[in-house]
């Protein structure tokens, strides 16, 4: 009996030692917590621990504020956010375009220039021509032939209220001086001049005043003189 009691006491002491050692070792849960990766630990330290002791941001436990895919909460939040923004903006309303009223006033601008008064008044002369002199009815007050001109021929004719004139002559001056003589005479009556087409070796100028026109062309003769030809149309005032 004594030996049996001693053996029982030894067995009880051995069991107590084993239980004490088992109590001192960390359980599986503690080892699992201590084996958490540094990244999980960093994530857990950045957030507050949950009431159940689980680590926020750990595997299978998404961190608060980052909705997991397929989570009902994230779907509800996304739907709520979309509905809220749409409700805040309200129905889009565009401002109607402003249409300007049609222009009813008369456009303003520079007035049309009035036609100059006719240079010829009274009855138009009868048609005629003359060689070596000025024909009767020639408008000498408007068309003055250059001084020193040897007249070849002159003529006048009518068409409605228009007096048509023609003349040719020879003068011992250069082409440019002949044109300058006609220009000086006609510009004083309100004509303006422009270059006109001419044959090779010739010069021509066109003089215009409203609807009145006079064209003069000049060529050089074999003797070095200038020969001119003149054609004009002058409007007359109605009686």
MARVEX-919980 format. One line per field, with one value per residue: residue in three letters; x, y, z of N, C-alpha, C, O in turn; residue number from 0. Coordinates in steps of 0.02 Angstrom, whole numbers, plus 32768, in hexadecimal, padded with zeros to 4 digits. Each point is the difference from the previous one (the first is absolute). Layout:
<pts>
residuo	(Ala/...) .
neast	(X/...) .
nnorth	(Y/...) .
nup	(Z/...) .
caeast	(X/...) .
canorth	(Y/...) .
caup	(Z/...) .
ceast	(X/...) .
cnorth	(Y/...) .
cup	(Z/...) .
oeast	(X/...) .
onorth	(Y/...) .
oup	(Z/...) .
num	(NUM/...) .
</pts>
This chain:
<pts>
residuo	(Unk/Unk/Unk/Unk/Unk/Unk/Unk/Unk/Unk/Unk/Unk/Unk/Unk/Unk/Unk/Unk/Unk/Unk/Unk/Unk/Unk/Unk/Unk/Unk/Unk/Unk/Unk/Unk/Unk/Unk/Unk/Unk/Unk/Unk/Unk/Unk/Unk/Unk/Unk/Unk/Unk/Unk/Unk/Unk/Unk/Unk/Unk/Unk/Unk/Unk/Unk/Unk/Unk/Unk/Unk/Unk/Unk/Unk/Unk/Unk/Unk/Unk/Unk/Unk/Unk/Unk/Unk/Unk/Unk/Unk/Unk/Unk/Unk/Unk/Unk/Unk/Unk/Unk/Unk/Unk/Unk/Unk/Unk/Unk/Unk/Unk/Unk/Unk/Unk/Unk/Unk/Unk/Unk/Unk/Unk/Unk/Unk/Unk/Unk/Unk/Unk/Unk/Unk/Unk/Unk/Unk/Unk/Unk/Unk/Unk/Unk/Unk/Unk/Unk/Unk/Unk/Unk/Unk/Unk/Unk/Unk/Unk/Unk/Unk/Unk/Unk/Unk/Unk/Unk/Unk/Unk/Unk/Unk/Unk/Unk/Unk/Unk/Unk/Unk/Unk/Unk/Unk/Unk/Unk/Unk/Unk/Unk/Unk/Unk/Unk/Unk/Unk/Unk/Unk/Unk/Unk/Unk/Unk/Unk/Unk/Unk/Unk/Unk/Unk/Unk/Unk/Unk/Unk/Unk/Unk/Unk/Unk/Unk/Unk/Unk/Unk/Unk/Unk/Unk/Unk/Unk/Unk/Unk/Unk/Unk/Unk/Unk/Unk/Unk/Unk/Unk/Unk/Unk/Unk/Unk/Unk/Unk/Unk/Unk/Unk/Unk/Unk/Unk/Unk/Unk/Unk/Unk/Unk/Unk/Unk/Unk/Unk/Unk/Unk/Unk/Unk/Unk/Unk/Unk/Unk/Unk/Unk/Unk/Unk/Unk/Unk/Unk/Unk/Unk/Unk/Unk/Unk/Unk/Unk/Unk/Unk/Unk/Unk/Unk) .
neast	(802A/8045/800F/7FB2/800F/804B/7FE4/7FC1/803A/8030/7FBC/7FE8/804F/7FFD/7FB3/801B/8046/7FD7/7FC9/8046/8025/7FBC/8003/8058/7FD7/804A/7FA4/7FB6/7FB6/801E/7FFC/7F99/7FE3/8023/7FB0/7FCF/7FCC/806C/8004/800B/806A/803F/7FEE/8037/806D/8000/7FF9/7F99/8034/8004/7F94/7FFC/801F/7F9F/8040/7FFE/7FAA/7FD0/8049/7FE4/805F/7FAA/8058/8010/7F98/8020/7FB9/7FCB/8057/7FBA/8049/7FCD/804C/804D/7FDA/7FFF/8064/8024/7FD0/802B/8060/7FF8/7FDC/8050/804E/7FDF/8008/806A/8028/7FDD/7F93/802C/8039/7FCD/8066/7F9D/7FF8/8063/7F93/805A/7FEE/7F9E/8051/7FEE/8056/7FED/8014/8041/7FF7/805C/7FFA/7F9C/805F/8004/7FA3/8063/8014/7F9A/8045/7FC1/8011/7F9A/7FDF/7FD0/806F/8000/7FC4/8060/8017/805E/800A/8043/7FA4/7FFC/7FED/7FC0/8004/8054/8002/7FF0/7F90/7FE3/7FD6/804B/7FEC/8035/802E/7FD4/7F9B/8037/7FB9/7FEC/7FEA/7FA5/7FED/7FA4/7FF2/7FA6/7FFD/7FA6/800E/8004/804A/7FE0/8054/8016/8058/8019/8058/801D/8041/8017/7FC2/803F/8025/8067/804E/8019/8040/806F/8024/8013/8064/805A/800C/802F/806F/802D/8005/8065/8040/7FD8/8066/7FF9/8046/8031/7FAA/8060/7FF1/8017/8033/7FAE/7FD0/7FEF/7FB2/7FF6/7FBB/8015/7F9E/8014/7FAD/802D/7FF4/8063/7FEF/8056/7FF9/8055/7FFD/804B/7FFF/7FD9/7FA6/7FCA/7FC6/7FC7/7FF5/7FC1/7FEC/7FB5/7FFE/7FA8/7FFF/7FC4/800A/7FA4/8015/7FC5/7FD7) .
nnorth	(7FC4/7FCB/7F8E/7FBB/7FF1/7FAD/7F92/7FDC/7FE1/7F97/7FA8/7FEE/7FC9/7F8E/7FC5/7FF0/7FA7/7F95/7FDE/7FD6/7F95/7FAB/7FEF/7FBF/7F99/8031/8038/7FAE/7FFF/7FCC/7F8B/7FD8/8002/7FA7/7FB4/803D/7FF6/7FFF/7FC1/7F90/7FD6/7FF5/7FA3/7FA2/7FFB/7FDB/7F92/802C/7FED/7FA0/8019/7FF5/806E/8013/7FBC/8064/7FEB/7FD9/7FAB/8020/803B/7FFD/802D/8021/7FF2/7F9A/8045/7FB8/7FCB/8044/8050/7FBB/7FDC/7FAF/7F98/7FD0/7FD1/7F9D/7FA3/7FD5/7FC0/7F96/7FB2/7FD8/7FB7/7F94/7FC3/7FD8/7FA8/7F9B/8011/7FB3/8058/7FE7/8033/8025/7FBC/8037/800F/7FFD/805E/7FDE/7FE4/804D/7FFF/806C/7FAA/7FF6/8063/7FCF/806C/7FDF/7FD1/8066/7FE3/7FE4/8062/7FF6/7FBF/7FA5/8065/7FF0/804D/7F9B/7FF8/804E/7FA3/7FDF/8027/7FEA/802E/7FC9/7FC5/8065/7F96/8008/8059/802B/7F9C/8055/8009/7FB6/8007/7FF8/802C/7F9D/8035/8042/8007/7FA2/8058/7FA7/7FE6/8029/7FD9/8012/7FDA/7FE1/800D/8018/7FCD/7FB6/8038/7FE5/7FE2/8048/7FC4/8045/7FD3/805E/7FB9/806D/7FA3/8016/7F98/7FEC/8021/7FB1/7FA7/8016/7FFA/7F9C/7FD2/802A/7FDB/7F9C/7FF9/8039/7FA9/7FF4/8024/7F99/8009/7FDA/7FC0/8022/7FB8/7FC7/803E/7FA2/800E/7FBC/8062/7FCF/8046/7FD6/8030/800E/7FF5/7FCB/8042/8052/7FF7/7FF5/7FE7/7FF7/8005/7FCF/8037/7FAD/8070/7FF1/8041/7FA4/8003/8058/7F90/805C/7FBC/803A/7FD2/802B/7FF8/803E/7FF3/7FE2/806D/7FD0/7FE6) .
nup	(8000/8047/7FF7/802E/806D/801D/7FFA/8055/805C/8001/8018/806D/803B/7FF8/803D/806B/8013/8003/805B/8050/7FF6/8022/806E/8019/7FEA/7FB9/8020/7FEF/8054/8060/8005/8017/806F/803C/7FE5/8050/7F9D/7FDD/7FA3/8010/800E/7FA2/7FC1/8021/7FE3/7F93/8012/7FFC/8061/7FC2/7FED/7F8F/8000/7FC9/7FC5/8032/7FBC/805E/8014/7F98/8012/7FB8/7FC8/806B/7FD7/8028/7FCB/8047/7FCD/7FC7/801C/8044/804C/7FE4/8007/8066/8025/7FD5/802B/8062/7FF9/7FDC/8049/8044/7FD6/7FF9/805E/8010/7FC2/801F/8000/7FB8/802C/7F9F/8006/801E/7FA6/800A/8004/7FBC/8039/7FD7/7FB7/804F/8049/7FF5/7FB8/805B/7FD0/7FD8/8013/7FDB/7FDB/802B/7FC9/7FD5/8030/7FD4/7FC3/7FEE/7FDA/802A/7FB7/7FF7/800D/7FAF/7FEA/8032/7F9A/8039/7F99/8048/8017/8032/8022/7FA4/8042/7FC1/8032/7FB8/800A/7FAF/7F99/8052/7F9D/8002/8057/7FAF/8031/7FE4/7FF5/8041/806C/7FCD/8069/7FC0/8069/7FC5/8070/7FBF/8064/7FAB/8042/7F97/8046/7FAC/8025/7FAC/8037/7FC8/803C/7FF0/800C/805B/7FF1/8027/7FB5/7FB5/8019/7FFA/7F96/7FD0/8013/7FCD/7F97/7FE8/800A/7FAC/7FBA/802F/7FAC/7FEF/802D/7F95/803E/7FA1/7FF4/8004/7FA4/7FC5/8062/8025/7FE6/8065/7FD4/8068/7FB5/806E/7FCA/8062/7FD9/803E/7F91/8035/7F93/8049/7F91/8037/7F9C/8002/7FF0/7F95/8007/8024/7FA0/802A/8002/7FF6/8055/7FC3/8067/7FC8/8071/7FB9/806F/7FC7/800D/8053/7F9C) .
caeast	(7FD6/802C/801F/7FCB/7FF4/8037/7FF9/7FC9/8017/802E/7FD8/7FDD/8031/8013/7FC9/8000/8037/7FED/7FCC/801F/8025/7FCF/7FE3/8031/800B/7FCB/7FD2/8000/7FE7/8035/8033/7FE5/8003/8046/801C/7FE3/8035/800B/7FD2/7FBF/8007/8000/7FBB/7FD8/8011/7FE5/7FB9/7FEF/7FEB/7FB8/7FEB/8008/8047/801C/802D/7FE5/802C/801E/7FE5/7FBA/7FDF/8012/8004/7FC6/8006/8010/7FCE/8015/7FD8/7FC7/7FE3/7FC0/8007/801E/7FCD/7FCF/801E/8007/7FBD/7FE9/8026/7FE8/7FBE/8006/801B/7FCE/7FCC/8019/8003/7FBD/7FFB/8027/7FD7/802B/7FE4/7FEA/8027/7FE1/7FF9/7FFC/7FC7/8015/8011/7FCB/8016/8023/8048/801E/8043/8010/7FCF/8019/8015/7FD2/801F/8011/7FD4/801A/802A/7FE3/7FBA/7FE0/7FF4/803C/800C/7FF4/803D/8029/8049/8028/8047/802F/7FE4/7FD0/7FBD/7FCC/7FE1/8034/7FFC/8041/8005/8012/8039/802E/8038/8040/8019/802F/7FE7/7FEA/7FC4/7FF3/7FB7/7FD5/7FBB/7FD0/7FC3/7FD5/7FDA/7FD8/801A/8049/8025/803C/8031/803C/8031/8045/802D/8048/801E/8049/8010/8003/7FC0/7FED/7FEA/7FBE/7FCF/7FFE/7FD7/7FBA/7FF1/7FF8/7FC1/7FC5/7FFD/7FE2/7FB7/7FE9/8012/803B/8021/801C/8021/7FD5/8027/801C/8029/8048/801E/7FCF/7FEA/7FB9/7FE6/7FB7/7FE9/7FBB/7FDB/7FBD/7FF5/8024/8041/802A/803B/8032/803A/8035/8037/8036/8003/8043/8027/800E/7FC8/7FCD/7FBD/7FCE/7FBB/7FD4/7FBA/7FDF/7FB7/7FED/7FB7/7FE6/7FC4/7FC2/7FE4) .
canorth	(803C/803A/8008/8018/8047/8028/8002/802D/8045/8011/8009/8040/8035/8003/801F/8048/8022/8003/8033/8043/8011/800E/8042/8033/8005/8025/7FD6/8009/8043/8031/7FF9/801B/8049/8017/7FF4/802F/8021/8046/802E/7FFC/8022/8048/8015/7FFB/8036/803F/8002/7FED/7FB9/7FF5/7FE6/7FB8/7FEF/7FF4/8036/8023/7FFD/7FBF/7FD6/7FF0/8037/8040/803A/802D/8037/7FE6/7FCC/7FC5/7FF4/7FD3/800B/8023/8044/802B/800C/802F/8042/801B/8014/803B/803B/8014/801F/8040/8033/8012/8027/8043/8029/800C/7FFB/8033/8031/802A/8042/8006/802D/8040/800B/8048/8011/800F/8046/8021/8043/8005/8003/8042/7FFE/803A/8009/7FF8/8040/801B/8009/8046/8023/7FFC/8037/801C/8015/8018/7FD0/7FE0/8016/7FCF/7FD9/801D/7FF5/8033/7FEF/8037/8034/7FE9/7FFB/8025/7FDB/7FE1/801D/801F/8013/7FC4/7FDE/8030/7FDE/801E/8037/7FE9/7FC3/8000/7FD5/7FD4/8000/8001/7FED/7FFB/7FDB/7FFC/7FC3/8013/803C/7FF8/801C/7FDA/8029/7FDE/802E/7FE9/8037/7FF7/8035/7FF5/7FF6/7FB9/7FE1/8010/8046/8004/7FE8/8030/8039/7FED/7FF5/8041/801E/7FDA/7FFE/803F/7FF9/7FCC/7FBD/7FDF/7FD9/7FBE/7FE5/7FD8/7FD4/8020/7FD5/8005/803F/8037/8010/8010/8013/8005/8034/7FEF/802E/7FE4/7FD6/801D/7FE1/8016/7FD6/801D/7FD6/8026/7FD9/8029/7FF9/7FF5/803E/800F/8023/7FD5/8004/7FEA/7FF0/800D/7FEA/8014/7FFF/8032/8003/8044/800A/7FFF/8043) .
caup	(8000/8002/7FBD/7FD3/800E/7FE6/7FB6/7FEF/800C/7FC9/7FC3/8006/7FF7/7FB8/7FDB/8010/7FDB/7FB9/7FF8/8008/7FC3/7FCC/800C/7FF0/7FB7/7FDC/7FDB/7FB6/7FEE/800D/7FCC/7FC0/8003/7FFE/7FBE/7FCF/7FDA/8014/7FDE/8022/8040/7FF3/7FF1/803D/802E/7FE8/8010/8045/8004/8007/8042/8003/8005/7FBF/7FE9/7FC4/7FC6/7FF9/7FCB/8009/8024/7FE0/802D/7FFF/7FD0/7FBE/7FF6/7FDB/7FC4/800B/8041/7FFC/801A/7FCD/7FCD/8019/8005/7FBD/7FE8/8025/7FEA/7FBE/8005/8023/7FD4/7FCE/8021/800F/7FC4/7FE7/7FB7/7FDC/7FDB/7FD6/7FF4/7FBB/7FD6/7FF1/7FB8/7FF2/7FD5/7FBB/7FF2/7FD9/7FEB/7FC0/800B/7FF5/7FE2/7FD7/7FCA/7FBB/7FE3/7FCD/7FBF/7FF3/7FD0/7FBB/7FEA/7FC3/8008/7FC2/7FCB/7FE5/7FBA/7FCC/7FF1/7FCB/8003/7FDC/7FF8/8009/802B/8032/7FE5/8024/8038/802C/8044/800D/8046/8027/7FE0/7FE0/7FE0/8014/7FD7/7FCD/7FDF/7FBA/8002/7FC8/7FF6/803C/7FF1/8038/7FF2/803C/800E/8039/8021/8003/7FC9/7FF2/7FDD/7FE9/7FE2/7FFA/7FED/8009/8027/8008/8046/8013/8011/8045/8003/7FE1/8031/8037/7FEA/8006/8048/8020/7FEB/8016/804A/8017/7FFA/802E/7FEA/801C/7FCB/800D/7FC5/7FD4/7FD4/7FC4/7FD5/800D/7FED/8009/8044/7FFF/8041/8000/802E/8014/802C/8002/7FC5/7FC8/7FF5/7FC8/7FFB/7FD3/7FF3/7FDD/7FE3/7FE2/7FB7/7FE6/8004/8047/801E/8020/7FE3/8031/7FEE/8039/7FFD/803F/8007/8031/800B/8000/802A/7FDB/7FF6) .
ceast	(802B/801F/7FCD/7FF2/8037/7FFA/7FCA/8015/802F/7FDA/7FDC/8030/8014/7FCA/7FFE/8036/7FEE/7FCC/801D/8026/7FD0/7FE0/8030/800C/7FC8/7FD5/8003/7FE9/8035/8036/7FE8/8003/8047/801F/7FE3/8039/8008/7FCF/7FBC/8004/7FFE/7FBB/7FD6/800F/7FE3/7FB6/7FF3/7FEA/7FB5/7FF0/800B/8049/8020/8028/7FE1/8032/8020/7FDF/7FB8/7FDA/8015/7FFE/7FC3/800C/8015/7FD2/801C/7FD3/7FCA/7FE0/7FBE/8006/801C/7FCF/7FCE/801C/8007/7FBE/7FE8/8025/7FE9/7FBE/8005/801A/7FCE/7FCA/8017/7FFF/7FBB/7FFE/8026/7FD2/8030/7FDD/7FEB/8029/7FDA/8001/7FF7/7FC5/8019/800D/7FCB/8015/8024/804B/801B/8045/800B/7FCC/8020/8015/7FD0/8027/800F/7FD1/801F/8027/7FE3/7FB6/7FE5/7FF9/8041/8008/7FED/8040/8026/8049/8022/8047/802A/7FE6/7FCF/7FBA/7FD0/7FDE/8032/7FFE/8043/8008/8013/803F/802A/803B/8041/8017/8035/7FE9/7FF0/7FC7/7FFC/7FB6/7FDE/7FB9/7FD7/7FC4/7FD9/7FDF/7FD8/8019/804C/801E/8041/802F/803C/802E/8043/802B/8048/801C/804A/8013/8005/7FBA/7FE9/7FE7/7FBB/7FCA/7FFA/7FD6/7FB6/7FEC/7FF3/7FBE/7FC3/7FFA/7FE2/7FB4/7FE4/800D/8039/801A/8019/8020/7FCF/802C/8017/802A/804A/801B/7FD2/7FF1/7FB6/7FEA/7FB4/7FEC/7FB5/7FE5/7FB7/7FF6/8022/8045/8022/803F/802E/803A/8031/8035/8033/8003/8048/802C/800F/7FC9/7FD0/7FBD/7FCF/7FBD/7FD5/7FBA/7FDF/7FB5/7FEF/7FB4/7FE9/7FC2/7FC2/7FE5/7FC4) .
cnorth	(803F/800D/801B/804A/802B/8007/8030/8049/8017/800F/8043/803A/8006/8021/804A/8025/8007/8036/8045/8015/8011/8045/8037/8009/8027/7FD0/800D/8045/8034/7FFC/801C/804B/8019/7FF6/802D/8027/8048/802F/7FFF/8023/804B/8019/7FFF/8039/8042/8006/7FE9/7FB7/7FFD/7FE2/7FB6/7FEC/7FF1/803C/8020/7FFC/7FBE/7FD9/7FEF/8034/8041/8039/802B/8038/7FE8/7FC7/7FC8/7FF5/7FCE/800A/8024/8048/802F/800E/8033/8045/801F/8018/803F/803E/8018/8023/8044/8036/8015/802B/8047/802C/8011/7FFB/8039/802E/802D/8042/8006/8032/8041/800C/804B/800E/8010/804B/801D/8044/7FFD/8005/8045/7FF8/803F/8007/7FF6/8044/8016/800B/804A/801F/7FFB/803E/8022/800F/801A/7FC8/7FE5/8014/7FC8/7FD9/8020/7FEF/8035/7FE9/803E/8037/7FE2/8003/802C/7FD4/7FDD/8021/801E/8014/7FC7/7FE0/8033/7FD9/8023/8037/7FE5/7FC3/800F/7FCF/7FD7/8001/8004/7FEE/7FFF/7FD8/7FFB/7FBC/800C/8041/7FFE/801F/7FD9/802A/7FD6/8033/7FDE/803A/7FEE/803D/7FF0/7FFF/7FB6/7FE7/8016/8048/800A/7FE9/8030/803D/7FF0/7FF7/8042/8021/7FDC/7FFD/803F/7FFF/7FC8/7FB9/7FE4/7FCF/7FBD/7FE7/7FD4/7FD3/8024/7FCE/8009/8043/803C/8009/8014/8010/800B/8033/7FF5/8036/7FE9/7FCF/801D/7FDF/801E/7FD5/801E/7FCE/8026/7FD0/8031/7FF2/7FF5/803E/8014/8028/7FCE/800A/7FE4/7FF1/8006/7FE7/8011/7FFA/802F/8003/8049/8003/8001/8047/800A) .
cup	(8000/7FBB/7FCF/800B/7FE4/7FB5/7FEC/8008/7FC8/7FC0/8000/7FF5/7FB8/7FD7/800C/7FD9/7FB7/7FF4/8007/7FC2/7FC7/8009/7FEE/7FB6/7FE0/7FD7/7FB5/7FEC/800A/7FCB/7FBE/7FFF/7FFA/7FBB/7FCB/7FDF/8016/7FDF/8020/8042/7FF7/7FF2/803E/802E/7FE8/800E/8046/8001/8009/8043/8005/8003/7FBE/7FE9/7FC3/7FC7/7FF6/7FC8/8010/8025/7FE1/8031/7FF8/7FCF/7FBC/7FF2/7FD7/7FC5/800F/8042/7FF9/8018/7FCC/7FC9/8016/8004/7FBB/7FE5/8022/7FEA/7FBD/8003/8020/7FD3/7FCB/801F/800F/7FC2/7FE6/7FB5/7FDE/7FD8/7FDA/7FF1/7FB7/7FD8/7FF2/7FB5/7FF5/7FD2/7FB9/7FF6/7FD3/7FE7/7FBD/800D/7FEF/7FE4/7FD8/7FC8/7FBC/7FE5/7FC9/7FBF/7FF4/7FCB/7FBA/7FEE/7FC2/800D/7FBE/7FCD/7FE5/7FB7/7FCF/7FF2/7FC6/800B/7FD7/7FFD/8007/802C/8032/7FE2/8027/8035/802D/8045/8015/8049/802D/7FE5/7FD9/7FE3/8013/7FCF/7FD0/7FDC/7FB7/7FFB/7FC1/7FEF/8044/7FEB/803F/7FE8/8041/8004/803F/801D/8005/7FC0/7FF8/7FD5/7FED/7FE0/7FF9/7FE7/800D/8024/800C/804A/800F/8015/8045/8006/7FE0/8031/803A/7FED/8005/804A/8023/7FED/801E/804C/801B/7FFC/802B/7FEA/802A/7FCC/8018/7FC0/7FDA/7FD5/7FC2/7FDA/8012/7FE6/8008/804A/7FFD/8048/7FF9/8036/800E/802D/8001/7FC6/7FC2/7FFC/7FC2/8001/7FCB/7FFA/7FD4/7FE7/7FE3/7FB5/7FE9/8003/8048/8021/8021/7FDD/8033/7FDE/803E/7FF1/8043/7FFC/803A/8006/8004/802D/7FD4/7FFA/802F) .
oeast	(7FF1/8005/8010/7FF4/7FF5/800B/8008/7FEE/7FFD/8010/7FFD/7FEF/800A/800D/7FF2/7FF5/800B/8005/7FEB/7FFE/800D/7FF2/7FE9/8018/7FC6/801B/8025/801A/8008/8018/8026/800F/800C/8032/800C/8030/7FD0/7FEA/7FDF/7FD0/7FE3/7FEC/7FD5/7FD3/7FF4/7FE5/802C/7FDE/7FE0/802D/8006/800F/803B/7FF1/7FF4/803C/8024/7FD1/7FF0/7FC3/8031/7FD7/7FE0/8036/7FFA/800E/8023/7FC6/800B/7FCF/7FFE/7FE0/7FE8/7FFE/7FEC/7FDF/7FF2/7FFC/7FE3/7FE4/7FFA/7FF6/7FDC/7FE7/7FFB/7FE7/7FD9/7FED/7FF5/8034/7FFB/7FD4/802C/7FC3/8027/8014/7FC3/8034/7FD3/7FF2/8038/7FDF/7FF3/7FE0/8017/8016/7FEC/8021/7FDA/7FEF/803C/7FDC/7FEC/803A/7FD8/7FE5/803D/7FEF/8012/7FDB/8026/800C/8031/7FCF/7FF9/8036/7FE2/8012/7FE2/8019/7FF2/8022/7FEE/7FED/800B/7FF2/7FED/7FFE/8023/8038/8016/802D/7FED/8021/8001/7FF3/802A/8027/7FDF/800A/8007/7FED/801E/7FED/801A/7FEE/801B/7FF4/801A/8003/801D/7FE9/8029/7FEC/800E/7FE9/800F/7FE7/800F/7FED/8012/8024/7FE5/7FD3/7FC6/7FD2/7FD9/7FCC/7FC9/7FDD/7FD9/7FC9/7FD1/7FE0/7FD2/7FC8/7FDE/7FDF/7FC5/7FE7/802A/7FDA/800D/7FEC/7FD6/803A/7FDC/8018/8012/7FF3/8014/8011/7FEB/801B/7FE7/8018/7FD9/8023/7FDA/8023/7FF9/8021/7FDF/8021/7FEB/801A/7FEC/8016/7FF1/8002/802F/803D/8020/8006/8008/7FEB/800A/7FF0/8012/7FE5/801C/7FE2/8015/7FDD/8022/7FDE/8003/8008/7FE1) .
onorth	(8031/8039/802B/8025/8037/8036/8025/802B/8039/802E/8023/8031/8038/8028/8026/8037/8034/8026/8030/803B/802E/8023/8036/8035/7FFA/7FD3/802C/801C/802E/8033/801E/801E/8034/8020/7FF5/8014/801E/8031/8033/8022/8024/8035/802C/801A/802D/8038/7FE1/7FEB/802A/7FE8/7FE6/7FC4/7FF1/8039/7FDD/8009/7FF6/8018/7FEA/7FFA/801D/8002/8002/801E/8026/7FC7/800A/8014/7FCD/7FDE/8032/802D/8038/8038/802B/8032/803C/8035/802D/8036/803D/8033/802E/8038/803B/802E/802F/803B/8037/7FF5/803A/7FE9/801E/8003/7FF0/8034/8000/7FFE/801F/7FD9/8017/802A/7FE8/801C/7FCB/802B/8020/7FCD/8030/7FCE/800B/8031/7FD8/8012/802B/7FDD/8003/8038/8039/7FD5/8012/7FC6/8024/800C/7FC6/801D/801C/7FE7/8020/7FE1/8033/8033/7FC5/8033/800E/7FC5/7FDE/803D/7FE3/8005/800B/7FEF/8018/7FDB/803D/7FFD/7FD6/7FE3/8032/7FC3/8019/800C/7FEE/800B/7FF8/8002/800D/7FDF/7FFA/8033/8022/7FF2/7FFD/801F/7FCD/8031/7FD1/802C/7FCD/8039/7FC6/802B/7FD7/8027/8012/800E/8029/8021/800A/801B/8028/8013/8007/801E/8021/8003/7FFF/8029/7FEF/7FD1/8026/7FE9/7FF7/8014/7FDE/8010/802A/7FCF/8030/8013/8038/7FD6/801F/7FE5/8017/7FFD/7FF5/801B/800F/7FCE/7FE4/7FF7/8011/7FFB/8010/7FEA/8027/7FD3/803A/7FC7/8002/7FFA/8034/800F/7FC3/8038/7FC9/801B/7FE7/800B/7FF3/8002/7FF5/8008/802A/7FCE/8017/8028/8035) .
oup	(7FDF/7FE9/7FD6/7FD1/7FE8/7FE4/7FCF/7FD9/7FE9/7FDB/7FCE/7FE0/7FE6/7FD3/7FD1/7FE8/7FE1/7FD0/7FDF/7FEB/7FD9/7FCF/7FEC/7FEB/8014/7FE0/7FEA/7FCF/7FD7/7FE8/7FDB/7FCC/7FE2/7FF1/7FC4/8021/8019/801E/8006/8015/8029/8018/800A/8021/8029/7FFD/801F/7FD1/8020/8023/8037/8001/7FFE/8013/7FCF/800A/7FD0/7FE1/8037/8007/8016/802D/7FCB/8000/7FD0/8013/7FCF/8000/8021/800F/7FDC/7FE6/7FF7/7FE6/7FD9/7FF1/7FF8/7FE0/7FE1/7FFA/7FF6/7FDF/7FED/8001/7FEE/7FE0/7FFE/8004/7FE7/7FE1/8014/7FDC/801E/7FF8/7FD4/801B/7FF6/7FE0/801B/7FD2/7FF8/801E/7FC9/7FD3/7FEB/8027/7FCF/800B/8003/7FE0/7FF7/8006/7FD6/8000/8010/7FD5/7FF9/8015/7FF0/8017/7FD2/800F/7FFA/7FDC/8013/8005/7FD1/8035/7FD5/8030/7FE1/8007/7FFC/7FE4/803B/7FF5/8030/8004/802B/8019/8039/8026/7FCB/8024/8007/7FC4/8012/7FD9/7FF0/8003/7FC8/7FC7/8033/7FC6/8037/7FC5/8036/7FCE/8038/7FDD/802B/7FC8/802E/7FCF/8020/7FE2/8025/7FDD/801F/7FF3/800D/8018/7FDB/800F/800A/8025/8017/8008/801B/802B/8019/8014/8026/802B/8017/801A/8033/801F/7FFB/801F/8019/7FD6/803C/7FC9/801D/7FF4/7FE5/801C/8023/7FC7/7FF2/8029/7FCF/8030/7FCD/8039/7FD2/802B/7FD3/7FFB/7FC9/8033/7FCF/8034/7FC9/8033/7FD5/8024/7FF4/7FEA/8029/7FFE/800C/803C/7FF9/7FF2/8019/7FCB/8036/7FCA/8035/7FCB/8038/7FCE/801D/800B/7FC7/802E/7FFF) .
num	(0/1/2/3/4/5/6/7/8/9/10/11/12/13/14/15/16/17/18/19/20/21/22/23/24/25/26/27/28/29/30/31/32/33/34/35/36/37/38/39/40/41/42/43/44/45/46/47/48/49/50/51/52/53/54/55/56/57/58/59/60/61/62/63/64/65/66/67/68/69/70/71/72/73/74/75/76/77/78/79/80/81/82/83/84/85/86/87/88/89/90/91/92/93/94/95/96/97/98/99/100/101/102/103/104/105/106/107/108/109/110/111/112/113/114/115/116/117/118/119/120/121/122/123/124/125/126/127/128/129/130/131/132/133/134/135/136/137/138/139/140/141/142/143/144/145/146/147/148/149/150/151/152/153/154/155/156/157/158/159/160/161/162/163/164/165/166/167/168/169/170/171/172/173/174/175/176/177/178/179/180/181/182/183/184/185/186/187/188/189/190/191/192/193/194/195/196/197/198/199/200/201/202/203/204/205/206/207/208/209/210/211/212/213/214/215/216/217/218/219/220/221/222/223/224/225/226/227/228/229/230/231/232/233/234/235/236/237/238) .
</pts>
